[in-house]
Amino acid sequence: MEKDIKIPQHVAIILDGNGRWAKSKGMPRNYGHVQGAKTVETICREAWNMGIKYLTVYAFSTENWKRPQDEVDALMKLLRNYMKNCLKTAEKNHMRVRVIGDKTGLAEDIRKSVAELEEASKDNDGLNFQIAINYGSRDEMVRAMKKMAADRDAGKLSAADISEETFAEYLDTAGIPDPDLLIRTSGEQRLSNYLLWQLAYSEFYFTDVHWPDFSKEELEKAVLAYNKRDRRYGGVREE
């Protein structure tokens, strides 16, 4: 990595291309998901070594339930195994792990594993790793508004209290800084209902590389591209 490179504090990633990667190798889609999970572990390590403080990955969307049942079942099995491995990895690497998304839509044993992982890692001071599971940004915002409405009915919140900061506190990502950089792999160039509120001022980086092939070198390319962007947040750069 070059010297004097500004490292983004928070990187969000849409992990795309597991199935296409597997198909290109004559393997079933589930093989791609297994390899993709291994890539997540690698990138967690490399991101922290690079100086990235927060990493958020899109693992399973609210729309992914529409996939063939055998693929969904395989993904849930993979998720169960990943939660167990992540507990060990979090302890070893001092990661703080949080799951964002509608956890009520997950099986009870997965919800229990998530709760155990979040509790066990809550005081860790390494990488802040957020996993989006059964996540959809519109769903997140609707759930946030329902909680706000309930608080207003209970007299805990008034219309005058509502601001951007207040709304953000009701989101799954409360207390987590907005991403500086979004990476999407496998050539697609859309947000797919991911962190719509949080990505308001993020830089976007798209690559044709499928997620299982995403490496330290590919992450460095994304960070270098980020450094070439002029982030003005609606203002004008001084000449």
SEMI-457675 format. One record per residue (C-alpha): x negated, y, z. Coordinates in steps of 0.25 Angstrom, whole numbers, plus 5000, padded with zeros to 4 digits. Layout:
<sites>
<site><c1>X</c1><c2>Y</c2><c3>Z</c3></site>
...
</sites>
This chain:
<sites>
<site><c1>5000</c1><c2>5000</c2><c3>5000</c3></site>
<site><c1>4995</c1><c2>5014</c2><c3>4996</c3></site>
<site><c1>4991</c1><c2>5024</c2><c3>5007</c3></site>
<site><c1>5000</c1><c2>5036</c2><c3>5011</c3></site>
<site><c1>5012</c1><c2>5028</c2><c3>5007</c3></site>
<site><c1>5025</c1><c2>5032</c2><c3>5014</c3></site>
<site><c1>5032</c1><c2>5020</c2><c3>5019</c3></site>
<site><c1>5047</c1><c2>5020</c2><c3>5020</c3></site>
<site><c1>5052</c1><c2>5018</c2><c3>5034</c3></site>
<site><c1>5064</c1><c2>5010</c2><c3>5030</c3></site>
<site><c1>5065</c1><c2>5001</c2><c3>5018</c3></site>
<site><c1>5078</c1><c2>4994</c2><c3>5014</c3></site>
<site><c1>5078</c1><c2>4982</c2><c3>5004</c3></site>
<site><c1>5089</c1><c2>4976</c2><c3>4995</c3></site>
<site><c1>5083</c1><c2>4961</c2><c3>4994</c3></site>
<site><c1>5088</c1><c2>4958</c2><c3>4980</c3></site>
<site><c1>5084</c1><c2>4947</c2><c3>4970</c3></site>
<site><c1>5083</c1><c2>4934</c2><c3>4979</c3></site>
<site><c1>5092</c1><c2>4926</c2><c3>4970</c3></site>
<site><c1>5086</c1><c2>4932</c2><c3>4957</c3></site>
<site><c1>5072</c1><c2>4929</c2><c3>4962</c3></site>
<site><c1>5076</c1><c2>4914</c2><c3>4965</c3></site>
<site><c1>5084</c1><c2>4912</c2><c3>4952</c3></site>
<site><c1>5071</c1><c2>4917</c2><c3>4944</c3></site>
<site><c1>5064</c1><c2>4906</c2><c3>4951</c3></site>
<site><c1>5074</c1><c2>4895</c2><c3>4948</c3></site>
<site><c1>5078</c1><c2>4895</c2><c3>4963</c3></site>
<site><c1>5092</c1><c2>4896</c2><c3>4970</c3></site>
<site><c1>5096</c1><c2>4910</c2><c3>4975</c3></site>
<site><c1>5094</c1><c2>4906</c2><c3>4990</c3></site>
<site><c1>5079</c1><c2>4903</c2><c3>4987</c3></site>
<site><c1>5078</c1><c2>4918</c2><c3>4984</c3></site>
<site><c1>5085</c1><c2>4922</c2><c3>4997</c3></site>
<site><c1>5075</c1><c2>4914</c2><c3>5005</c3></site>
<site><c1>5063</c1><c2>4920</c2><c3>4998</c3></site>
<site><c1>5070</c1><c2>4934</c2><c3>5000</c3></site>
<site><c1>5070</c1><c2>4932</c2><c3>5015</c3></site>
<site><c1>5055</c1><c2>4929</c2><c3>5015</c3></site>
<site><c1>5053</c1><c2>4942</c2><c3>5007</c3></site>
<site><c1>5061</c1><c2>4949</c2><c3>5018</c3></site>
<site><c1>5051</c1><c2>4944</c2><c3>5028</c3></site>
<site><c1>5039</c1><c2>4948</c2><c3>5020</c3></site>
<site><c1>5044</c1><c2>4962</c2><c3>5017</c3></site>
<site><c1>5048</c1><c2>4964</c2><c3>5032</c3></site>
<site><c1>5033</c1><c2>4962</c2><c3>5035</c3></site>
<site><c1>5027</c1><c2>4970</c2><c3>5024</c3></site>
<site><c1>5037</c1><c2>4982</c2><c3>5026</c3></site>
<site><c1>5032</c1><c2>4983</c2><c3>5041</c3></site>
<site><c1>5018</c1><c2>4982</c2><c3>5037</c3></site>
<site><c1>5020</c1><c2>4993</c2><c3>5027</c3></site>
<site><c1>5026</c1><c2>5002</c2><c3>5037</c3></site>
<site><c1>5041</c1><c2>5001</c2><c3>5034</c3></site>
<site><c1>5049</c1><c2>5001</c2><c3>5047</c3></site>
<site><c1>5063</c1><c2>4997</c2><c3>5043</c3></site>
<site><c1>5067</c1><c2>4987</c2><c3>5032</c3></site>
<site><c1>5081</c1><c2>4984</c2><c3>5029</c3></site>
<site><c1>5085</c1><c2>4972</c2><c3>5019</c3></site>
<site><c1>5098</c1><c2>4969</c2><c3>5012</c3></site>
<site><c1>5099</c1><c2>4954</c2><c3>5015</c3></site>
<site><c1>5114</c1><c2>4951</c2><c3>5013</c3></site>
<site><c1>5125</c1><c2>4961</c2><c3>5009</c3></site>
<site><c1>5140</c1><c2>4961</c2><c3>5012</c3></site>
<site><c1>5141</c1><c2>4957</c2><c3>4997</c3></site>
<site><c1>5132</c1><c2>4945</c2><c3>4997</c3></site>
<site><c1>5143</c1><c2>4937</c2><c3>5003</c3></site>
<site><c1>5149</c1><c2>4936</c2><c3>4989</c3></site>
<site><c1>5137</c1><c2>4928</c2><c3>4984</c3></site>
<site><c1>5139</c1><c2>4913</c2><c3>4982</c3></site>
<site><c1>5142</c1><c2>4906</c2><c3>4996</c3></site>
<site><c1>5130</c1><c2>4897</c2><c3>4995</c3></site>
<site><c1>5121</c1><c2>4909</c2><c3>4993</c3></site>
<site><c1>5127</c1><c2>4916</c2><c3>5005</c3></site>
<site><c1>5126</c1><c2>4904</c2><c3>5014</c3></site>
<site><c1>5111</c1><c2>4902</c2><c3>5010</c3></site>
<site><c1>5109</c1><c2>4917</c2><c3>5013</c3></site>
<site><c1>5116</c1><c2>4916</c2><c3>5027</c3></site>
<site><c1>5107</c1><c2>4904</c2><c3>5030</c3></site>
<site><c1>5095</c1><c2>4912</c2><c3>5025</c3></site>
<site><c1>5099</c1><c2>4923</c2><c3>5034</c3></site>
<site><c1>5100</c1><c2>4914</c2><c3>5046</c3></site>
<site><c1>5086</c1><c2>4909</c2><c3>5044</c3></site>
<site><c1>5081</c1><c2>4923</c2><c3>5041</c3></site>
<site><c1>5087</c1><c2>4928</c2><c3>5055</c3></site>
<site><c1>5079</c1><c2>4917</c2><c3>5062</c3></site>
<site><c1>5066</c1><c2>4920</c2><c3>5055</c3></site>
<site><c1>5068</c1><c2>4935</c2><c3>5056</c3></site>
<site><c1>5069</c1><c2>4934</c2><c3>5071</c3></site>
<site><c1>5055</c1><c2>4928</c2><c3>5071</c3></site>
<site><c1>5050</c1><c2>4938</c2><c3>5061</c3></site>
<site><c1>5056</c1><c2>4950</c2><c3>5069</c3></site>
<site><c1>5048</c1><c2>4945</c2><c3>5082</c3></site>
<site><c1>5035</c1><c2>4942</c2><c3>5075</c3></site>
<site><c1>5035</c1><c2>4956</c2><c3>5067</c3></site>
<site><c1>5043</c1><c2>4964</c2><c3>5077</c3></site>
<site><c1>5054</c1><c2>4967</c2><c3>5067</c3></site>
<site><c1>5067</c1><c2>4973</c2><c3>5072</c3></site>
<site><c1>5078</c1><c2>4967</c2><c3>5064</c3></site>
<site><c1>5092</c1><c2>4972</c2><c3>5062</c3></site>
<site><c1>5103</c1><c2>4967</c2><c3>5053</c3></site>
<site><c1>5113</c1><c2>4976</c2><c3>5046</c3></site>
<site><c1>5126</c1><c2>4973</c2><c3>5040</c3></site>
<site><c1>5139</c1><c2>4967</c2><c3>5045</c3></site>
<site><c1>5135</c1><c2>4956</c2><c3>5054</c3></site>
<site><c1>5149</c1><c2>4952</c2><c3>5057</c3></site>
<site><c1>5149</c1><c2>4946</c2><c3>5043</c3></site>
<site><c1>5138</c1><c2>4936</c2><c3>5046</c3></site>
<site><c1>5139</c1><c2>4922</c2><c3>5053</c3></site>
<site><c1>5138</c1><c2>4922</c2><c3>5068</c3></site>
<site><c1>5125</c1><c2>4915</c2><c3>5069</c3></site>
<site><c1>5119</c1><c2>4925</c2><c3>5059</c3></site>
<site><c1>5124</c1><c2>4937</c2><c3>5068</c3></site>
<site><c1>5118</c1><c2>4930</c2><c3>5080</c3></site>
<site><c1>5105</c1><c2>4929</c2><c3>5073</c3></site>
<site><c1>5105</c1><c2>4943</c2><c3>5069</c3></site>
<site><c1>5109</c1><c2>4948</c2><c3>5083</c3></site>
<site><c1>5097</c1><c2>4940</c2><c3>5089</c3></site>
<site><c1>5087</c1><c2>4945</c2><c3>5078</c3></site>
<site><c1>5092</c1><c2>4960</c2><c3>5081</c3></site>
<site><c1>5091</c1><c2>4958</c2><c3>5096</c3></site>
<site><c1>5077</c1><c2>4951</c2><c3>5096</c3></site>
<site><c1>5071</c1><c2>4961</c2><c3>5086</c3></site>
<site><c1>5077</c1><c2>4974</c2><c3>5091</c3></site>
<site><c1>5065</c1><c2>4979</c2><c3>5099</c3></site>
<site><c1>5055</c1><c2>4975</c2><c3>5088</c3></site>
<site><c1>5046</c1><c2>4987</c2><c3>5083</c3></site>
<site><c1>5042</c1><c2>4982</c2><c3>5069</c3></site>
<site><c1>5050</c1><c2>4982</c2><c3>5056</c3></site>
<site><c1>5065</c1><c2>4986</c2><c3>5057</c3></site>
<site><c1>5071</c1><c2>4976</c2><c3>5048</c3></site>
<site><c1>5086</c1><c2>4977</c2><c3>5044</c3></site>
<site><c1>5093</c1><c2>4966</c2><c3>5037</c3></site>
<site><c1>5106</c1><c2>4969</c2><c3>5030</c3></site>
<site><c1>5115</c1><c2>4957</c2><c3>5031</c3></site>
<site><c1>5130</c1><c2>4957</c2><c3>5027</c3></site>
<site><c1>5127</c1><c2>4971</c2><c3>5024</c3></site>
<site><c1>5134</c1><c2>4981</c2><c3>5015</c3></site>
<site><c1>5132</c1><c2>4996</c2><c3>5016</c3></site>
<site><c1>5146</c1><c2>5000</c2><c3>5014</c3></site>
<site><c1>5150</c1><c2>4989</c2><c3>5024</c3></site>
<site><c1>5140</c1><c2>4995</c2><c3>5034</c3></site>
<site><c1>5146</c1><c2>5009</c2><c3>5032</c3></site>
<site><c1>5160</c1><c2>5004</c2><c3>5034</c3></site>
<site><c1>5157</c1><c2>4997</c2><c3>5047</c3></site>
<site><c1>5150</c1><c2>5009</c2><c3>5052</c3></site>
<site><c1>5162</c1><c2>5018</c2><c3>5049</c3></site>
<site><c1>5171</c1><c2>5008</c2><c3>5056</c3></site>
<site><c1>5162</c1><c2>5009</c2><c3>5069</c3></site>
<site><c1>5162</c1><c2>5024</c2><c3>5068</c3></site>
<site><c1>5177</c1><c2>5024</c2><c3>5067</c3></site>
<site><c1>5178</c1><c2>5014</c2><c3>5079</c3></site>
<site><c1>5169</c1><c2>5024</c2><c3>5087</c3></site>
<site><c1>5178</c1><c2>5036</c2><c3>5083</c3></site>
<site><c1>5190</c1><c2>5028</c2><c3>5087</c3></site>
<site><c1>5183</c1><c2>5026</c2><c3>5100</c3></site>
<site><c1>5180</c1><c2>5040</c2><c3>5102</c3></site>
<site><c1>5165</c1><c2>5038</c2><c3>5101</c3></site>
<site><c1>5163</c1><c2>5045</c2><c3>5087</c3></site>
<site><c1>5170</c1><c2>5058</c2><c3>5081</c3></site>
<site><c1>5170</c1><c2>5062</c2><c3>5067</c3></site>
<site><c1>5161</c1><c2>5074</c2><c3>5071</c3></site>
<site><c1>5151</c1><c2>5064</c2><c3>5076</c3></site>
<site><c1>5149</c1><c2>5057</c2><c3>5062</c3></site>
<site><c1>5137</c1><c2>5060</c2><c3>5054</c3></site>
<site><c1>5127</c1><c2>5053</c2><c3>5045</c3></site>
<site><c1>5119</c1><c2>5049</c2><c3>5057</c3></site>
<site><c1>5131</c1><c2>5044</c2><c3>5065</c3></site>
<site><c1>5136</c1><c2>5035</c2><c3>5053</c3></site>
<site><c1>5122</c1><c2>5029</c2><c3>5052</c3></site>
<site><c1>5123</c1><c2>5025</c2><c3>5066</c3></site>
<site><c1>5135</c1><c2>5016</c2><c3>5063</c3></site>
<site><c1>5128</c1><c2>5009</c2><c3>5052</c3></site>
<site><c1>5120</c1><c2>4996</c2><c3>5053</c3></site>
<site><c1>5107</c1><c2>5003</c2><c3>5051</c3></site>
<site><c1>5109</c1><c2>5013</c2><c3>5063</c3></site>
<site><c1>5096</c1><c2>5017</c2><c3>5068</c3></site>
<site><c1>5088</c1><c2>5012</c2><c3>5056</c3></site>
<site><c1>5082</c1><c2>5023</c2><c3>5047</c3></site>
<site><c1>5088</c1><c2>5024</c2><c3>5033</c3></site>
<site><c1>5079</c1><c2>5016</c2><c3>5022</c3></site>
<site><c1>5069</c1><c2>5025</c2><c3>5015</c3></site>
<site><c1>5067</c1><c2>5014</c2><c3>5004</c3></site>
<site><c1>5077</c1><c2>5004</c2><c3>4998</c3></site>
<site><c1>5071</c1><c2>4993</c2><c3>4990</c3></site>
<site><c1>5080</c1><c2>4984</c2><c3>4981</c3></site>
<site><c1>5073</c1><c2>4972</c2><c3>4974</c3></site>
<site><c1>5077</c1><c2>4964</c2><c3>4962</c3></site>
<site><c1>5080</c1><c2>4975</c2><c3>4952</c3></site>
<site><c1>5094</c1><c2>4979</c2><c3>4957</c3></site>
<site><c1>5096</c1><c2>4994</c2><c3>4959</c3></site>
<site><c1>5108</c1><c2>4996</c2><c3>4969</c3></site>
<site><c1>5110</c1><c2>4997</c2><c3>4984</c3></site>
<site><c1>5121</c1><c2>4986</c2><c3>4985</c3></site>
<site><c1>5128</c1><c2>4992</c2><c3>4997</c3></site>
<site><c1>5115</c1><c2>4992</c2><c3>5005</c3></site>
<site><c1>5112</c1><c2>5004</c2><c3>5015</c3></site>
<site><c1>5120</c1><c2>5014</c2><c3>5007</c3></site>
<site><c1>5120</c1><c2>5024</c2><c3>5018</c3></site>
<site><c1>5105</c1><c2>5022</c2><c3>5023</c3></site>
<site><c1>5099</c1><c2>5022</c2><c3>5009</c3></site>
<site><c1>5104</c1><c2>5036</c2><c3>5006</c3></site>
<site><c1>5090</c1><c2>5042</c2><c3>5005</c3></site>
<site><c1>5082</c1><c2>5029</c2><c3>5002</c3></site>
<site><c1>5073</c1><c2>5027</c2><c3>4991</c3></site>
<site><c1>5076</c1><c2>5015</c2><c3>4982</c3></site>
<site><c1>5067</c1><c2>5005</c2><c3>4976</c3></site>
<site><c1>5071</c1><c2>4994</c2><c3>4966</c3></site>
<site><c1>5062</c1><c2>4983</c2><c3>4962</c3></site>
<site><c1>5065</c1><c2>4971</c2><c3>4952</c3></site>
<site><c1>5057</c1><c2>4962</c2><c3>4962</c3></site>
<site><c1>5066</c1><c2>4951</c2><c3>4968</c3></site>
<site><c1>5067</c1><c2>4951</c2><c3>4983</c3></site>
<site><c1>5059</c1><c2>4938</c2><c3>4985</c3></site>
<site><c1>5047</c1><c2>4944</c2><c3>4977</c3></site>
<site><c1>5047</c1><c2>4957</c2><c3>4985</c3></site>
<site><c1>5034</c1><c2>4959</c2><c3>4991</c3></site>
<site><c1>5025</c1><c2>4968</c2><c3>4999</c3></site>
<site><c1>5020</c1><c2>4974</c2><c3>4986</c3></site>
<site><c1>5034</c1><c2>4976</c2><c3>4981</c3></site>
<site><c1>5037</c1><c2>4983</c2><c3>4995</c3></site>
<site><c1>5025</c1><c2>4992</c2><c3>4993</c3></site>
<site><c1>5030</c1><c2>4996</c2><c3>4979</c3></site>
<site><c1>5043</c1><c2>5000</c2><c3>4984</c3></site>
<site><c1>5036</c1><c2>5009</c2><c3>4995</c3></site>
<site><c1>5027</c1><c2>5015</c2><c3>4985</c3></site>
<site><c1>5039</c1><c2>5018</c2><c3>4976</c3></site>
<site><c1>5046</c1><c2>5024</c2><c3>4988</c3></site>
<site><c1>5034</c1><c2>5033</c2><c3>4990</c3></site>
<site><c1>5036</c1><c2>5039</c2><c3>4976</c3></site>
<site><c1>5050</c1><c2>5044</c2><c3>4980</c3></site>
<site><c1>5053</c1><c2>5058</c2><c3>4984</c3></site>
<site><c1>5062</c1><c2>5057</c2><c3>4996</c3></site>
<site><c1>5069</c1><c2>5071</c2><c3>4997</c3></site>
<site><c1>5082</c1><c2>5067</c2><c3>5004</c3></site>
<site><c1>5090</c1><c2>5077</c2><c3>4995</c3></site>
<site><c1>5080</c1><c2>5088</c2><c3>4997</c3></site>
<site><c1>5070</c1><c2>5094</c2><c3>4988</c3></site>
<site><c1>5055</c1><c2>5092</c2><c3>4989</c3></site>
<site><c1>5046</c1><c2>5104</c2><c3>4991</c3></site>
<site><c1>5038</c1><c2>5107</c2><c3>4979</c3></site>
</sites>
